[in-house]
């Protein structure tokens, strides 16, 4: 039988070696991830259809072709090529001025500064933007929490990862008012490098979520006008 003093010594030693329990830190806030429209680095709109939608995650999972959680330069360029094909309506290998106008007014009208579409307020209107905004990444529907009245960024910069007000036309490096497939692919490469801040050669969803700006604070409500106080004495004669 182990003597009582020895038991006490063993218990004390065990207590000294056992680290004190600590409360784990709270998880980082993810409020800025959901309920928000997202525009990909190449300009493709991803509109939320529910309060748990994460447009950035939708784009990442689509672009990450082998679904290994790492978006490579090649994958991003292939995803850019896919989107290029949807913008090049006449399939002539260039996004011409008419197709750029179509992108700005129909595919992603939200990039227009000061544009207030019905979808931005969760409506189901039948205007031109609503009629043309269809499909998984362009359907009409509610865009929860996308009030941008006090956002300092312009155009697509309000919804994406890079401060590019117009991601498509900004790929026009020779300024001929058209974007070739080569220019679009080169732009994808440059934007990949801009997002790969750690120079790892790949992007992760967590890393992109961390760099995505939080939504602007909601504007403060104007102060209520003061009502006259009936209790104050009348200054009249």
Secondary structure, 3 states (H helix, E strand, C coil): CCCHHHHHHHHHHHHHHCCCCCCCCCCCCCCCCCCCCEECCCCCEECCCCCCCCHHHHHHHHHCCCCCCCEEHHHHHHHHHHHHHHHCCCCCCEECHHHHHHHHHHHCHHHCCCCCCCHHHCCCCCCHHHHHCCCCCCCCCCCCCCCCCCCCCCHHHHCCCCCCCCCCHHHCCCCCCCEEHHHHHHHHHHHHHHHCCCCCCEECHHHHHHHCCCCCCCCCCCCCCCCCCCCCCCCCC
